[in-house]
Amino acid sequence: MTLSRTERTALAFVAAFGMLGPNAVFLYYFVAEHHEFFEAITHPVALSLLVDAFIAMGLIAWFIARYGTGRHGWRAFVGLSLLGGLVFSIPAFLLLNSEKGEVRK
């Protein structure tokens, strides 16, 4: 897949936001405030959102395995998802599997 410079920049921005925004909060509470983290995931709403994200990750990984998307396969996507969540992993995965587009003047 070929992406323009603007598309690549936008995807990089979204991936950075995903890693430094929601994922940073998650990692902080997982590492520094682990008692609050484990208390939070026992809440039904938080647990349902966590399960929803894992199911979405699985469906997207299946799609990648089934239809292929470039050099990196479903394992790379799952690794990125576990590292930084879907807001990070989807744009990062698209960037990893893309080529630079032609510079338009």
C-alpha positions in Angstrom: 0.0 0.0 0.0 1.3 3.4 -0.9 0.7 6.4 1.4 1.3 10.0 0.7 3.5 12.1 3.0 0.3 13.7 4.5 -1.2 10.3 5.2 2.0 9.0 6.7 2.3 12.1 8.9 -1.4 11.8 10.0 -0.9 8.1 10.9 2.3 8.8 12.8 0.5 11.6 14.8 -2.4 9.3 15.7 0.0 6.4 16.6 2.0 8.8 18.8 -1.1 10.1 20.5 -2.2 6.5 21.1 1.1 5.7 22.7 1.5 8.9 24.7 -2.1 9.5 25.6 -4.3 6.6 26.6 -1.5 4.1 26.7 0.6 6.3 29.0 -2.2 6.5 31.5 -2.8 2.8 31.3 1.0 2.1 31.9 1.2 4.5 34.7 -1.6 2.9 36.6 -0.4 -0.6 35.8 3.1 0.1 37.1 2.8 2.9 39.7 -0.7 2.4 41.0 -1.2 -1.3 40.4 -3.7 -1.6 43.2 -6.0 0.9 41.6 -5.4 -0.8 38.2 -6.6 -4.2 39.5 -9.5 -2.6 41.3 -10.5 -0.8 38.1 -10.5 -3.9 35.9 -12.9 -5.7 38.3 -15.4 -3.0 37.5 -18.0 -4.4 35.0 -17.8 -1.5 32.6 -14.0 -1.4 32.5 -13.8 -5.1 32.1 -16.4 -5.1 29.2 -14.3 -2.4 27.4 -11.1 -4.5 28.0 -12.8 -7.6 26.6 -14.2 -5.6 23.6 -10.7 -4.4 22.8 -9.3 -7.9 22.9 -12.1 -9.2 20.6 -11.5 -6.3 18.2 -7.8 -7.1 18.2 -8.5 -10.7 17.4 -10.9 -9.9 14.6 -8.4 -7.5 13.0 -5.6 -10.1 13.4 -7.8 -12.7 11.7 -8.5 -10.2 8.8 -4.8 -9.6 8.4 -4.0 -13.3 8.5 -6.8 -14.1 6.0 -6.3 -11.3 3.5 -2.7 -10.2 4.0 -1.7 -6.6 4.2 2.0 -6.4 3.4 5.4 -7.4 4.8 4.3 -7.7 8.4 1.6 -10.2 9.4 -0.9 -10.6 12.1 1.7 -11.4 14.8 3.2 -7.9 14.3 -0.2 -6.4 14.7 -1.0 -8.3 17.9 2.4 -7.3 19.3 1.8 -3.7 18.6 -1.7 -3.9 20.1 -0.4 -5.4 23.3 2.3 -2.9 23.4 0.2 0.2 22.9 -3.5 -0.5 22.3 -5.6 -0.2 19.2 -5.2 3.6 18.8 -1.5 3.0 18.5 -1.3 -0.3 16.8 -3.7 0.3 13.8 -1.8 3.4 12.4 1.6 2.0 13.4 0.8 -1.3 11.6 -0.4 0.6 8.5 2.8 2.6 8.5 5.0 -0.5 8.8 3.2 -2.1 5.8 3.2 1.0 3.6 5.5 2.5 1.1 6.3 6.1 0.6 4.2 7.7 -2.1 5.4 9.9 -4.9 6.0 13.5 -4.0 3.4 15.6 -5.7 4.3 19.1 -6.8 
